[in-house]
């Protein structure tokens, strides 16, 4: 049929069948024609899952499923549909229009950076004892000091996701975008030498703190992909906003 030739022709036909059905609801095969015209009026895009190191595939799948759910939600009631590869195979689809190819081109997890900084603190007029003068006891004041060393451990993770849009007929790359994300986790603790009365309450708390256990590598992968996810959703929405 002619309306199968182009998206625009199919959309005109879809509107025609919709209008015809309003005049006589269910006339002949109008409902079937509406379904058929909508199919040919819809841009069919297969979104390919990113594959990565087996240790991080679960997190990559979570990223993919979340992204797919979000862009599908945005595409509701429009002439566009996003498919997984499995869905396309089940429908025996032979004529998709485009592919969205996702790939984590480069990422690193758990780059550790450690540092320490030592500072001397003083406090004047601190009671350090007592003295007896003419039978009376008085407080004795002096300056107290402490050397505080603060330790900081930082774990840096980050990566790049390439997002390519490919024309399914010509296999030509229509668009490409590299999306980057980072996640920095850190923990701090301290120790001191000297008189703790030279320190304030926050410094004392820091001295009583143990280094925190870092998140798992899976969790760090998820964290650095969060800004990538937001960029990918925005990019895809913008690209397909005209459909």
C-alpha angles and dihedrals in degrees: 000000000000095000089063091066101080139003091244094052090048091051091052089050092047091055090046093054090045091054092045091052090053091059095047112013112221094002109176109308097339094123092053090048090051091054092046094046092049090053092053091042092056123091105231114211124181112208110207119215117242112241122206144154109329090240090064102032092101090057092044089053090051089052091049096047092048092049093048093049091050098049091044090054090053092048096055115129091013134106096259135085131188118211135191116229090251092053091050091051093049090053089046087232112192100167113051115158102214145005126218106207117198123192134166096226097183136358139157129200129200106010101171123213119181129186140165135198128195122204131174118226128195133192124192130213096026118158105247099167144313136280129202116225120180091338094312125109119227132182116256117222131199143149117275126200138196134181110222120198116195117198122201127190118191127187114198124199130175147143151175127249117199114211114194128180112207128192105236095212101046098024086227119151106242099180139359130190130177112211121196134199138175137191124195119194121186143175131192135198136159149201133198144204121212133025115349090209087078089066129079124233095265092052091050091051089051089055091054093051124101122214108272122241110252121238119263120273089249090056092048090051090053092048097052091047093056095082088042089053092054091049092048093050091049093047095049093045091051094046095050098035092107094061 
